[in-house]
């Protein structure tokens, strides 16, 4: 078989994280990365590894996670379809496109967006329970919004980083932080459901969940109104409350909008693909 130049792929994927031990590949654990790599490798007849834009925790969902990988030769037209069919129903490939040869889904990301959904109704909705944190009784929402606004800008977020995956550089910039009725997986007319929306250039380990849980506890009176600013000034360790994983969704990852001249869409050629073609049905 003649040598074929590798192609760098940029892939967008959504998944329900309920039954996964997070994104990152782990021995003897079912993970999103592990499932995708296994199917890609089966189609390609060779080992394929992928690089995700971020490592979501066990139980965290995604609508717009991005991963990159190197592919031998030109991918087939129906690769996204084949992957989605083999990974269903918990994982779906939204798009696959050719990227610059040195594209890296993690290191080339400009910003990421996360949503966290709260359900303050008396009883949990059975169709929402796996996508929202049920905390019966509405807290002081105005106080919550006021405290949330304090995280906008560039801060040292060491005080909101959980132990277990410590980053040396804990300075991050939050471009926007909003709190509003509704949620990503919620019917428009549903009352008592709210979501926190954060967009930033990066997030520390469990930083979004730590902010979500701490904000609710401030709004319920467990912590004082100055707890956010005090935590930003104090640094680690984290002394607040971590919200459960299932309310968190990675919404999207943004990259530079101006592609280099050599970046283009994938040519639709199946005949150049040395793989298990029967899997692409």
LINURBEL-V527457 format. One record per residue. PHI is phi in radians with two decimals (none if undefined). PSI is psi as a letter, one per 40 degrees, with the letter a starting at -180 (999 if undefined). Layout:
PHI:PSI, PHI:PSI
This chain:
none:h, -1.27:i, -1.25:h, -2.12:h, -1.10:i, -1.28:i, -2.00:h, -1.60:h, -1.89:i, -1.95:h, -2.14:h, -1.92:h, -2.40:i, -2.08:i, -2.74:i, -1.65:h, -1.48:e, -0.93:d, -1.80:f, -2.03:i, -1.53:f, 1.62:a, -1.35:d, -1.17:h, -0.99:h, -2.45:i, -1.13:h, 1.05:f, -2.28:i, -1.53:h, -2.22:i, -1.15:d, -1.03:d, -1.07:d, -1.15:d, -1.14:d, -1.09:d, -1.11:d, -1.26:d, -1.02:d, -1.14:d, -1.15:d, -1.19:d, -1.42:e, 1.07:f, -2.87:i, -1.20:h, -2.19:h, -1.92:i, -2.18:i, -2.07:h, -1.49:i, -1.21:d, -2.78:i, -1.80:g, -1.31:i, -1.30:i, -1.00:h, 1.58:e, -1.45:i, -1.79:i, -2.58:h, -1.82:d, -2.50:f, -1.13:i, -2.15:h, -2.37:i, -2.12:i, -2.79:i, -1.78:h, -2.18:h, -1.27:h, 1.37:a, -1.74:h, -1.15:i, -1.37:i, -1.05:d, -1.78:f, -1.12:d, -1.07:d, -1.09:d, -1.12:d, -1.07:d, -1.07:d, -1.15:d, -1.43:d, -1.74:e, -1.06:i, -1.64:e, -1.48:e, -2.26:h, -2.38:h, -1.48:h, -1.41:d, -2.82:i, -2.36:h, -2.45:i, -1.39:h, -2.10:i, -1.04:i, -0.94:d, -1.71:e, -1.12:h, -2.32:h, -1.04:d, -1.44:d, -1.42:e, -1.63:e, -1.18:h, -1.57:d, -2.75:i, -2.28:i, -2.18:h, -2.23:i, -2.10:h, -2.14:h, -1.87:h, -2.00:i, -2.07:h, -1.72:e, -1.24:i, -1.08:d, -2.11:i, -1.24:i, -1.44:h, -1.09:d, -1.55:e, -1.99:e, -1.01:d, -1.55:e, -2.21:e, -2.55:i, -1.47:h, -1.49:h, -2.32:g, -1.05:h, 1.74:h, -1.31:h, -1.39:a, -1.32:g, -1.22:d, -1.16:d, -1.14:d, -1.05:d, -1.07:d, -1.07:d, -1.24:d, -1.09:d, -1.08:e, -1.27:e, -1.56:e, -1.19:h, 1.92:a, -1.68:h, -2.46:i, -1.54:h, -1.69:f, -0.99:d, -1.27:e, -2.18:e, -1.79:h, -1.34:i, -1.20:i, 2.10:d, -2.62:g, -1.27:h, -1.67:h, -1.21:d, -1.66:h, -1.88:e, -1.49:h, -2.38:i, -2.00:h, -1.72:h, -1.38:d, -2.67:i, -2.51:h, -2.24:i, -2.39:h, -2.65:i, -1.09:i, 1.75:i, -2.80:i, -1.16:d, -1.88:f, -1.98:h, -1.11:i, -0.97:d, -1.54:e, -1.27:h, -1.67:i, 1.37:e, -2.00:h, -2.37:i, -2.39:i, -1.76:h, -2.12:h, -2.15:h, -2.25:h, -2.64:i, -1.42:e, 3.00:i, -2.41:i, -1.40:i, -1.06:h, 1.08:f, -1.07:d, -1.16:d, -1.15:d, -1.17:d, -1.16:d, -1.07:d, -1.14:d, -1.19:d, -1.08:d, -1.13:d, -1.21:d, -1.13:d, -1.20:e, -1.69:e, 1.66:e, -1.24:d, -1.96:i, -1.29:i, -1.15:e, -1.65:e, -1.10:d, -1.12:d, -1.14:d, -1.12:d, -1.17:d, -1.14:d, -1.39:d, -1.32:d, 1.44:a, -1.27:i, -1.42:i, -1.21:h, -2.07:e, -1.62:a, -2.10:h, -1.65:h, -1.28:i, -1.12:i, -1.19:d, -1.19:e, -1.48:e, -1.75:h, -2.30:h, -1.41:h, -1.48:d, -2.82:i, -2.25:h, -1.86:i, -2.24:i, -0.97:h, -1.38:e, -1.70:h, -1.31:i, -1.15:i, -1.01:d, -1.48:e, -1.45:h, -2.70:i, -1.25:i, -1.19:h, -1.11:i, -1.63:g, -2.21:h, -1.44:d, -1.20:e, -1.61:e, -1.83:h, -1.48:g, -2.63:a, -1.39:g, -1.12:d, -1.17:e, -1.41:e, -1.68:e, -0.87:999
